């Protein structure tokens, strides 16, 4: 079989797959509908302000190191990363504040100062458990291609995961270590990234807290979009033919196999294999023949969504850290509202202020604010988001002002809102940027496969397939997709033992 591959979509998964395929010797063309790479990790520029449009948190940079090393380069020569300390500033409804520090030792000292010495010791035991859980599940659940649930039938590995609490509910697992309610919230809210309440999420997803708050949070100079730009440049250097501003209309098939990709302008790219980076249900719906869609894809349960308000300000936000989390008084009710299709009545919300670390993202003396409010997705919710959007801008300004950041409305120069309706228009199923929820039946071997079962030569990458949501997971998905593609092409991955 030949080695001509077309990758559709220059999101982080598509870029990672393209780099790996090209380094392994494939002839790779990468088609991206937007005029810049990145997909969800894109860039919005208004009046001298630069906004990351998607992920604001970067963890597990070793995955980027690995990509650059495959190409014979050093990541540090292309990307300048700063480890954030504090990684987060957490503000609670009672007015207390906890800072997630840049190391386990520093965090233990923070917990001792705020929550007492006994809780500090409990935190150290909890951090050790999170690390053990991460190490136990990485090869089993994360960095693994699955052909069937039987791939999990490794008795020793599964016994270790059970022993570590991977299949308990997240909330009781965390509470078995931590007593202070503030720490419990700080190490369970990440379940929302996986599309679930921490009261229903499996303990296996506590590893998100490990990546997020134990292994370290980083920020690249120029914003998270700098990672997208850096990988696009790397792809060019290893021989990928990157075509920006090229919207794909369809994958052509013959004898139930992909043979070409056709663009909206009628250009045709013949190929031996296609890697699809758009949101998986949307890729099936819009790019492949109707009969190619597996029966369960239209029935997937999707994660909650969010409203994002981008604020360009003419002055700094008083007292802000780079990342700020504001927890509601009634933690459980927030999740109940979102999962029931309602706006939070007592809201928890998130604020990133990247200009704390990189002032160049705003005009001199200004600041950039990225406000995120978890919301229902479009399934089962009757909210009129086009009407609600302007109200969310005013609400964001009011919440920030009430939280002590200053008169935000008066300081606002630029305000842009993104709602679930906007996410849907950008090509995200159910209007959520967080893809299919990580329920048990949508996890590991039960998550939508990264190989199309009904049409040959089609591989998927991105958060909708294995291993799931988040920048590290999407980078791994590019690795897994490239391994699938190279196996279909009869080639070995770059760096494989020979």
C-alpha positions in Angstrom: 0.0 0.0 0.0 1.2 3.5 -0.7 1.8 6.3 1.7 -0.3 9.3 0.6 -2.2 10.7 3.7 -4.6 13.6 3.9 -5.2 15.0 7.4 -8.4 17.1 7.7 -8.1 19.8 10.4 -5.1 21.4 11.9 -6.2 21.2 15.5 -3.7 19.9 18.0 -4.6 16.3 17.2 -4.4 16.8 13.5 -1.0 18.6 13.8 0.4 15.9 16.1 -0.7 13.1 13.8 0.6 14.9 10.7 4.0 15.4 12.3 4.3 11.8 13.3 3.2 10.5 9.9 5.6 12.7 8.0 8.5 11.8 10.2 7.7 8.1 9.6 8.0 8.7 5.8 4.4 9.3 4.7 3.4 11.9 2.1 1.1 14.2 4.2 -1.2 17.0 3.1 -2.9 18.8 5.9 -6.1 20.8 5.0 -7.4 23.4 7.4 -10.6 25.5 6.8 -9.4 28.5 8.9 -6.7 30.9 7.9 -4.6 29.9 10.9 -3.9 26.5 12.6 -5.1 25.4 16.0 -8.7 24.4 15.7 -10.1 25.0 19.2 -6.7 26.2 20.3 -7.0 29.2 18.0 -6.5 32.9 18.2 -8.8 36.0 18.3 -7.3 39.4 17.8 -9.2 42.7 18.4 -7.8 46.2 18.8 -4.4 45.1 19.9 -5.7 42.4 22.3 -4.9 38.7 21.6 -7.2 36.0 23.0 -6.7 32.2 23.1 -10.1 30.9 21.8 -9.9 27.5 23.5 -7.7 25.8 26.0 -6.1 28.1 28.6 -4.3 25.5 30.6 -1.3 23.6 29.3 -0.1 20.5 31.2 2.2 17.5 30.4 4.6 19.4 28.2 6.7 16.2 27.8 4.2 15.2 25.1 5.3 18.2 23.1 9.0 17.5 23.9 8.4 14.1 22.4 7.0 15.5 19.1 9.9 17.8 18.6 12.4 15.1 19.5 11.0 12.8 16.8 11.8 15.5 14.3 15.3 15.9 15.7 14.6 19.2 17.4 14.3 20.7 20.9 10.9 22.1 21.9 12.7 24.8 23.9 14.1 26.2 20.7 10.5 26.9 19.4 8.4 27.3 22.5 9.2 29.1 25.8 7.1 27.7 28.6 6.7 29.1 32.1 5.6 26.9 35.0 2.9 28.8 36.8 3.2 29.3 40.6 0.5 29.6 41.7 -1.1 27.4 39.1 -4.5 28.5 40.4 -6.0 30.9 42.8 -9.1 29.3 44.3 -11.7 31.6 45.9 -14.5 30.1 48.0 -18.0 31.4 48.9 -16.9 32.0 52.5 -14.2 34.4 51.3 -11.3 32.0 51.9 -8.5 31.6 49.3 -6.3 28.7 48.4 -3.4 28.9 46.0 -2.4 25.8 44.0 1.3 26.0 44.2 3.9 24.9 41.7 5.2 21.8 43.5 3.8 19.2 45.8 6.0 20.4 48.6 4.9 24.0 48.2 1.3 22.9 48.0 1.6 21.0 51.2 2.9 24.1 52.9 -0.1 26.1 51.5 -2.5 23.5 52.8 -0.8 23.5 56.2 -1.1 27.3 56.4 -4.8 27.4 55.3 -6.2 24.0 56.4 -3.9 22.8 59.2 -1.0 20.3 59.6 -3.2 17.2 59.6 -4.8 18.1 56.3 -1.3 18.8 54.9 -0.2 15.3 55.7 -3.4 13.9 54.2 -2.7 16.0 51.1 0.7 14.4 50.7 -0.8 10.9 50.8 -3.5 12.0 48.3 -0.8 13.4 45.9 1.1 10.2 46.1 -2.2 8.3 45.3 -2.9 10.5 42.3 0.6 9.9 40.9 0.3 6.1 41.4 -3.1 6.2 39.7 -1.8 8.2 36.8 1.2 5.8 36.3 -1.1 2.8 36.6 -3.6 3.9 34.0 -1.4 5.7 31.5 -0.5 2.7 29.5 -3.9 1.0 30.1 -6.4 3.8 29.5 -4.6 6.7 27.9 -1.7 5.8 25.6 -3.4 2.8 24.1 -5.3 1.8 21.0 -8.3 -0.5 21.6 -9.8 -3.0 19.2 -12.2 -4.4 21.8 -13.0 -4.4 25.5 -10.9 -7.5 25.8 -7.9 -5.3 25.4 -8.5 -4.4 29.1 -8.2 -8.0 30.2 -4.9 -7.6 31.8 -5.5 -9.1 35.3 -2.4 -7.5 37.1 -3.0 -4.1 35.6 -6.7 -4.1 36.3 -6.2 -5.4 39.9 -3.8 -2.5 40.5 -6.3 0.0 39.2 -9.1 -1.4 41.3 -6.8 -1.3 44.4 -6.0 2.4 43.7 -9.7 3.3 43.5 -10.0 3.9 39.7 -13.5 2.4 39.5 -14.9 4.1 42.6 -16.8 7.3 42.2 -14.5 10.3 42.2 -16.1 12.2 45.1 -15.8 9.3 47.7 -12.3 8.6 46.5 -11.1 12.1 47.1 -13.0 12.3 50.4 -11.3 9.2 51.6 -8.1 11.2 51.7 -9.1 14.9 52.2 -11.3 16.3 55.0 -11.3 20.0 54.2 -14.3 20.8 52.0 -12.3 23.4 50.1 -9.6 20.9 49.0 -12.3 18.4 48.1 -13.8 20.9 45.7 -10.4 21.9 44.4 -9.5 18.3 43.4 -12.9 17.3 42.0 -14.1 20.1 39.9 -12.0 18.7 37.0 -14.7 16.1 36.5 -16.6 18.7 34.5 -13.8 18.6 31.9 -14.7 14.9 31.4 -18.4 15.8 31.0 -19.7 14.7 34.4 -20.4 15.7 37.9 -17.7 14.5 40.4 -20.6 12.7 42.2 -20.9 10.4 39.2 -17.5 10.4 37.6 -15.2 7.4 38.1 -12.1 7.8 40.2 -10.0 7.1 37.1 -10.6 10.7 36.1 -8.9 12.0 39.3 -5.8 11.9 37.1 -7.0 15.1 35.5 -6.4 16.7 38.9 -3.0 15.1 38.9 -2.1 16.6 35.5 -3.8 19.9 36.4 -2.5 20.5 39.9 0.3 18.1 40.8 2.3 17.6 37.6 2.3 21.3 36.9 0.5 24.0 34.8 2.5 25.8 32.2 2.0 28.8 29.9 3.7 29.3 26.6 4.9 32.8 25.7 2.4 34.2 23.2 -0.5 32.2 24.6 -1.6 28.6 24.1 -2.1 29.3 20.4 1.7 29.5 20.2 1.7 25.7 20.6 -0.6 25.4 17.6 1.6 27.8 15.6 4.8 26.0 16.7 3.4 22.6 15.7 2.3 23.9 12.3 5.8 25.3 11.7 7.3 22.0 12.8 4.9 20.1 10.4 6.2 22.3 7.6 9.8 21.5 8.5 9.2 17.8 8.4 7.6 18.0 5.0 3.9 18.3 5.6 2.0 20.3 2.9 -0.2 22.5 5.1 -3.0 24.3 3.2 -4.8 26.9 5.3 -8.1 28.4 4.3 -9.1 25.1 2.6 -12.5 23.8 3.7 -13.2 20.2 3.1 -16.5 19.2 1.7 -16.4 15.4 1.6 -14.3 12.3 1.8 -14.7 10.3 -1.5 -15.1 6.6 -1.2 -14.9 3.7 -3.6 -15.7 0.1 -2.7 -16.2 1.1 0.9 -12.8 2.7 1.1 -11.6 6.4 1.3 -9.8 7.3 -1.9 -9.8 11.1 -2.0 -10.7 14.3 -0.2 -12.7 17.0 -2.0 -12.6 20.6 -0.9 -15.4 23.2 -1.1 -13.8 24.7 -4.2 -13.8 21.4 -6.0 -10.1 20.6 -5.6 -9.5 16.8 -5.2 -6.7 15.2 -3.2 -6.3 11.5 -3.9 -5.0 9.5 -1.0 -4.4 6.1 0.5 -5.8 7.1 3.9 -7.6 10.0 5.6 -7.1 11.3 9.2 -10.1 13.3 10.4 -9.6 15.9 13.1 -13.1 17.6 13.2 -15.4 16.6 16.1 -16.0 12.9 15.5 -19.9 13.0 15.2 -19.7 16.0 12.9 -17.0 14.4 10.8 -19.3 11.3 10.3 -22.3 13.5 9.6 -20.7 16.0 7.2 -17.8 14.3 5.5 -18.5 10.6 5.2 -21.4 8.7 3.5 -24.4 8.3 5.8 -24.0 4.5 5.9 -20.5 4.9 7.4 -21.8 6.2 10.8 -21.9 3.6 13.6 -25.3 3.3 15.2 -24.1 4.6 18.6 -22.5 7.8 17.3 -25.8 9.8 17.0 -26.7 8.5 20.5 -23.6 9.7 22.3 -24.0 11.6 25.6 -22.2 14.8 25.3 -20.4 16.9 27.9 -21.8 20.1 29.3 -20.8 23.2 27.4 -19.7 26.7 28.5 -20.0 30.4 27.8 -16.7 32.2 27.2 -16.4 35.9 27.4 -13.2 37.5 26.1 -12.5 40.8 27.7 -9.9 43.3 26.5 -9.3 45.8 29.4 -7.5 49.1 29.6 -6.1 48.3 33.1 -5.1 45.2 35.1 -7.6 43.1 37.0 -6.9 43.9 40.7 -5.5 40.9 42.6 -5.9 38.4 39.8 -3.6 35.4 39.4 -3.0 33.8 36.0 -5.8 31.3 36.7 -8.6 32.0 39.1 -11.4 29.6 40.1 -14.5 31.0 41.9 -16.5 28.3 43.7 -20.2 28.6 44.4 -21.8 28.2 47.9 -23.7 25.1 46.9 -21.2 23.0 44.9 -23.5 20.0 44.2 -26.4 22.3 43.0 -24.1 23.8 40.4 -23.6 20.4 38.7 -27.3 19.5 39.2 -28.3 22.7 37.3 -25.9 22.2 34.4 -26.8 18.5 33.9 -30.5 19.3 34.1 -30.2 21.8 31.3 -30.4 24.9 33.4 -28.1 27.9 34.0 -26.4 27.7 37.3 -28.4 29.6 39.9 -25.4 29.8 42.2 -22.5 29.9 39.7 -19.0 28.5 39.9 -16.8 30.1 37.2 -13.3 30.4 35.9 -11.1 33.4 35.0 -7.8 33.3 33.2 -5.7 36.5 33.0 -2.8 35.5 30.7 -1.4 39.1 30.8 -0.3 38.3 34.4 2.4 36.2 32.7 2.7 37.7 29.2 1.8 41.4 29.1 2.4 41.5 25.3 -1.1 40.0 24.7 -2.6 43.4 25.5 -1.7 47.0 24.6 0.6 48.7 27.2 -1.1 49.0 30.6 -4.0 46.7 29.5 -5.1 43.2 30.4 -6.8 40.2 28.8 -9.5 38.3 30.6 -10.9 34.9 29.6 -14.1 34.2 31.6 -15.6 30.7 31.4 -18.9 29.7 32.8 -20.0 26.0 32.7 -23.4 25.7 31.1 -25.7 23.0 29.6 -25.0 21.9 26.1 -27.7 22.2 23.4 -29.3 18.8 24.0 -32.3 18.9 26.3 -31.9 22.7 26.9 -34.4 25.3 25.6 -32.1 28.3 26.2 -32.0 30.9 23.4 -28.3 31.4 23.4 -28.3 34.1 20.7 -30.5 36.2 23.0 -28.6 35.2 26.1 -25.2 36.0 24.8 -25.2 39.8 25.4 -26.6 39.2 28.9 -23.7 36.8 29.7 -21.2 39.6 28.9 -22.9 41.9 31.4 -23.1 39.1 33.9 -19.4 38.4 33.5 -18.5 42.0 34.1 -20.7 42.2 37.1 -19.3 38.9 38.6 -15.7 40.1 38.2 -16.5 43.4 39.8 -18.3 41.8 42.7 -15.3 39.4 43.1 -13.0 42.4 43.7 -11.3 42.8 40.3 -12.3 46.4 39.9 -14.9 48.2 37.8 -14.6 45.8 34.9 -17.4 47.3 32.7 -15.7 50.7 32.8 -12.3 49.1 31.9 -13.7 47.1 29.0 -12.4 48.0 25.6 -13.3 44.8 23.8 -15.9 42.1 24.7 -16.6 39.0 22.7 -18.9 36.2 23.8 -18.9 32.6 22.7 -22.0 30.5 23.6 -23.0 26.9 23.0 -24.8 28.0 19.8 -21.5 29.5 18.6 -19.6 26.3 19.4 -22.2 24.4 17.4 -21.7 26.8 14.5 -18.0 26.1 14.7 -18.6 22.4 14.1 -18.9 21.0 17.6 -21.6 18.4 18.3 -24.3 19.4 20.9 -22.7 22.8 21.1 -19.9 21.8 23.4 -16.1 22.1 23.1 -15.7 19.2 25.5 -16.9 16.4 23.2 -18.6 13.2 24.3 -18.8 12.7 28.1 -16.5 10.2 29.7 -19.2 7.9 31.1 -18.1 4.3 31.6 -19.7 3.3 28.3 -17.8 6.1 26.5 -14.4 5.5 28.1 -11.4 3.5 26.9 -12.4 0.7 24.5 -16.0 1.9 24.7 -15.2 5.4 23.4 -15.9 5.9 19.7 -13.1 4.2 17.9 -10.3 6.1 16.1 -10.8 3.8 13.0 -14.0 4.0 11.1 -15.6 0.5 11.2 -17.6 0.7 8.0 -15.3 2.4 5.6 -11.7 1.6 5.1 -8.8 4.0 5.3 -10.4 6.5 7.7 -8.8 7.3 11.1 -9.9 9.9 13.7 -8.0 12.1 16.1 -9.2 14.7 18.6 -11.2 14.7 21.8 -14.1 12.8 20.4 -12.1 9.6 20.2 -9.6 7.9 22.4 -8.3 8.8 24.9 -10.5 11.9 25.3 -10.7 15.6 26.3 -7.9 18.0 27.2 -4.7 19.2 25.5 -2.6 16.2 26.7 -5.2 13.7 25.7 -5.6 15.3 22.3 -1.9 15.2 21.7 -1.9 11.5 22.6 -4.9 11.0 20.2 -2.6 12.3 17.4 0.0 9.7 18.4 -2.6 6.9 18.5 -4.1 8.0 15.2 -0.7 8.1 13.5 0.0 4.6 14.8 -3.3 3.3 13.4 -2.6 5.0 10.0 0.9 3.7 9.8 -0.2 0.2 10.5 -2.8 0.4 7.7 -0.1 1.7 5.4 2.3 -1.1 6.4 4.8 1.3 8.0 6.4 1.5 11.5 6.0 4.6 13.7 9.0 6.9 13.9 11.2 5.9 16.8 9.8 2.3 16.8 12.3 -0.5 17.6 13.5 -2.2 14.4 
